[in-house]
Amino acid sequence: MFNSKPIMRSATIKQLCIDLLIAEIGNLPRDTDARVLEDCEAFTHAVHDKQDLRWRQIFQMEQNLLSALTLDQLELRAQMLSGLGVNQLAIPARPSFSAEVTPAQREQVMAGYKVKLLAWSREMTRERQWRLSKSLMQQRWIRAVRISLGARLACSLSVLLTLGTIVQHAWGCVGTVMTCWVVALGMVGAYASVLRRAQQGKLAADATSPLHIGEMAELAYARDSVFTSVVLGGIFSLIGMLFLNSGLLNTLLGQKVIDSLLPCIDLLSCSGLPDGQSTAACKGGNQLARLGVWSFLFGFTETLVPDVLDKLSGQLKTKLAK
């Protein structure tokens, strides 16, 4: 549950961490340091009073509690951290003793083993907290994208369609509203693509590295730059529909395939629609449906064209370097 993908709600994860801490506090030895006991008592009272604990308080309590745990508790926590797959570092092995080892030597070796295990547990706990913080940040980022980007998209579509209607009726520019609808559906497709990438946690340039700095920077990326992807989706949708209407595919695909899959509507003159009828009640409704589907798909694949161009430019640079 501490990977980079936001699987569980943050409140559920927080409650699980608090329950684990309360269980460990209840099993502390009697000779625990007084300062640690005071921190544990304050934390327990805060939980019983149902105070809204911050993640920083929980993380700090985990670090403070590690030094007070017994060897058995440390080994149990180490097994838990190892089972979560937090890091590839091997857990310190418990030493074995022969019959010739004296009790004093045994005690000295076990003390050293506890120090190593404590250091390992601290490091793994910090990394687990990092991953959890990263997952929580991604949840907040996705929530902000859904609300903020969705509101900006709705406002942009309203302005775009309103201006298109005004221009077409005031200056008689045929096809303006149709073109605006193509751009609008492309922007909606790009918005769906952004949400899909964010939900799948593929925002990082190198998702295989749990501590990759670029992933955190991408999560905190400006929302204006994310909105640029939506704008590019609208532009790619318009370019794609102009490409379909250019007739360049007639030599590659048969006329039967074109008539059955592609919209037979000229965006500039709307010649595929009956004259004098509204687009909602026209007989070319199936053509409008195809136009809408292709516009959405062109916007949804807004990352395809830049990715292809980047790969081609990379291959060209490699050949020139050779």
Secondary structure, 3 states (H helix, E strand, C coil): CCCCCCCCCHHHHHHHHHHHHHHHHHCCCCCCCHHHHHHHHHHHHHHHCCCCCCHHHHHHHHHHHHCCCCHHHHHHHHHHHHHCCCCCCCCCCCCCCCCCCCHHHHHHHHHHHHHHHHHHHHHHHHHHHHHHHHHHHHHHHHHHHHHHHHHHHHHHHHHHHHHHHHHHHHHCCCCHHHHHHHHHHHHHHHHHHHHHHHHCCCCCCCCCCCCCHHHHHHHCCCHHHHHHHHHHHHHHHHHHHHHHHCCHHHCCCCHHHHHHHCCCCCCCCCCCCCCCCCCCCCCCHHHHHHHHHHHHHHHHCCCHHHHHHHHHHHHHHHHHHC
